[in-house]
């Protein structure tokens, strides 16, 4: 079987460890997203990139008959926080209430906001905006730097300051705790969390997210809101570093997809089809 890694970083720890397992019986080839489409299509590709070039290449490979994990449409949907929130609402998932604004500057004089609040770039990417704002002065200061940025706004939900990081590969769930980047002092280290230490139902909730978003490899960020889980983010193909069994789960999933034993989830609808806000 031929397995492609659609990524600019094939040495990423998760991919490198999975490659070492797969290479015992299969041919594994890295494919840089900026490279020309391969002449010979692999049986399955692992899409560990979210750039426009990577998504375009993934779509072409899908059209040529290759399985791609995650699909280009599902990956793209998870980059649009407006689409993500609207899909969660339709699926009955406990997602943070989200409002969308065409530019952060438009919020500076808004009078219907409840503080504290969380402001995030609408389009998820590296070094995007994620900030807690405690009052109108803080909002105006943020707008002075990020004024033209399309954003989503969520009311800040009181919590312990720790994010529950749940990662899913196929039907395997992995978990960790990480100090939130919105907590005093900023983001802290991540520590693995045994599944039996998760509150009841949280692992099942993570699996429901995959069904709703048509994802096979993904992460769900949860906070404990007065004893109930609240989803604050969903990520397609995150790093999943330091989780025992994750490389093995990824290798098994790739082989199942490449051999046709994995029944693909229904393709995610394009992000723009979910959004009432353009």
N, C-alpha and C positions, 0 to 999 in steps of 0.2 A: 504494500500500500504506500502511496505517496501522500505525505502530509506537509502542507505549506504553513509557514509562520509569517503572517502578514503584519510586519512590524519593523520599525527602524532599530529595535533593540532586541535581537534574538538572544543576547546574553542576560536578559532579565532573569533573576533567580528562579521564578516559577517556570518560565519557558525553558531555561537551560536544564533544569532538573527533569522536566517532562520529556525534553528532547533526548536526554541520556537514557531514559526508559524506553522511549519509542524506537530509538536507533538500533536497538538490539534485533528488531525484526522488520523495521520499516524504513523507508527512505524519507528523511526530513530535510526540507529545504527552506531557508529563510527567503522571504520576498520583501524587498524594501518597497514601501508604498509609492515612492517616487520613480521606481523602475518601470520599464515597459512591461506590459502584460506578458506573462510567460507563454511560450509557444505551446507547451504541453501542460494541460491543466491537471492539478493534483486532485486526489479524491476528496480531500477536505482541507479547509484553511481555518486557522485560528486567527481571528481578527483582533489583534492587540494594538490597535491604533485608531484614532478618531478624527484624523485630519480629512479635509475634503478629498484629497488625492486618494487616501486609503479607502474611503467610502466609495468613491467612483470605481476604483479597481475591484473592490469587493462585489459591487453590483455587476460588473462585467463578468467576473468569475462565476457568480450565481447564474447569470444568463447563459453561460457556457456549460452549465450542469454541475458545477462543484457545490458541495455543501460548505457553508461558511458559518462559523460560530464566533460571535453572534452574527445574525444577519445584518446587512448594512442598514436596513430600515429600523431595526430594533436599536442598533447602536446610535443612529442619528436621533431617534426619539429621546433617548436618555441624555442628549446634550441640550435639549430645550426644556427648561424647568417649567415653562408654562404648559407645554404639552404633557409633561410628566405628571403635573398636579391634576390636570383635567382628566387624564386617563385614570389616575388613582381614584378620583371622585366617582367616575362611572363604574369602576370595578369594586367600589365599596371598601377600599383600603383606607386605613387611618393615616392620612397624609396631612401635613401642616397646611392650614388654610393659606392660600397664595393669591396675591394680586399682582398684576403685571402693569408696568409703566414703560412707555416707549423710550424714556430717558430719565436718568436719576435727577436731573435738574428740575423736572416737572414736580418732584416731591417736595422741593424746598419750602414751598408756601402752602402745602396741603394742610387742611385743618381737621381732617377726619382720620388721622392716624393715631393709633394707640401705642404709647411707648412703655417699655423698650420694644424695639422691633429688630428684625433681621433683614438686611438688604443683601441680595445676591445678584450677580450677573445673570441675566436670563439665559444666556448661552454658556454652558459649562465648558471650561477649558483650563489649561494650566495657567496659574497666576491670575485667575479671575477674581472677582470681588465677592467676598463673604465677610460681612461685618455686622456686629451688634451696634445699634444706635440707641442712645438713652434719652435724647431730647432733640428739639428742633435745631438747636445750635450745632449739635453733633451731625445732624443730617445735612445742614448747610455746609459744614466743613467738608463732609464727604463729597458733596456735590461739586465743591470747588476743584476736586481732583478727578472725579469720575462723572462729571456732568452729562456727557452725551451717551453714557453707557445704558443700553436697555436693561432693565432690572425687574426682579420680582421682589415682593415685600411679604414677609411673614411676621405675625405677632410672635414675640419671644415667649416661649413656654418655659416656665420655671422647671428646673430639673437639677439633677445632682452635679452637673458639669461634666459628666462622662457620657460619651457616645458608645452605644453598643454597635459594634461593627459585625454584621453577619454577611458571610460570603457563601455563595452557592455555586457548585460545579455539578451540573446534572441534577441528581437528587441528593447530593452530599452537602451538608451544611457545616460551616466552620464559624467560629465566633471569637471575638476579642473585645476588650474594653480599651478605649482611648480617651484621654483627656481632651475635651472639645477645644477647637480653636477659638471658640467664643467665650471660653471660661477665662477667669483671671489668670494671667500668666501665659495664655495661649496653649496651643496643642502640646500634649505631652507624649510619652512613649506608649506603645501598644503592648498589651499583654494578652496572651491567649486565654480563652475562657471555655472550660468544658461545657458541652451542651446541656448537661444536667444542672448547670448553675444558671441557665437562662430561665426567665419566668415562663410559666406554662403557656404554650401556644405561640411563642415568639418564633421558634424554628419553623412551624407550620406557616406562619405569616410570611416568612421569607420565601418559602416555596410558592405561595400564592402570588407573590410579586413576579416571579418568573413566568407564571402562567399568564398574568395580565399583560406583561410587557414583551412577551415572546422571547425571553432571554434564557440562555443555557449556562452562561458564566457571568456572574454579576455580584454586586455588593449592595447591601441595604444598610443605611445608617438609621438607627433608631434611638430615640430618647425615651426615658421613663417619665411619662406625664401623669403624675399622681396615681401610679400603679398601672397605667395603661400604655401600650406601645404607641409611639407617634413616629411615622416615617418622615425623615427630613431630607433624604437624598437617596437616589438609586444610581448606580454606576455600572456601565457595561464593561466587562472584562477588566476589573481592577487588579492590583498587584498581587494580593493574597500572599504576602510574604510571611515566612516563618510558621506556616500552618502544616503540622504533620499530616501526611496523607493527601495534601492538595496536589502535588505533582502526579501522584498515582491516579487520582480521580480525573485529572485533566487528560492524562494519557489514555485512560480507559474511555473517556468521553469522545476523544478524537477518533479512536479506532471504531467505536460504535457508529459515529456519524459517517466516517469514510466507508464503512462496510454496508451502510444502509440499515443497520439494526436500530439506530436511534430514529424515532419518529419525530421529525422536526415540528416545533411549535408553529402554529399559524403565523405567517409573516405579520409583523407589526405594521399598522397603517402608518403612512408618512406623518411626520410631526405636524405639518400644516393642516392635516385633516382633523387633528384633535383640538386645534386651537381656535377658540372664539376670538382671541386677541391676536391680530397679525403682528 
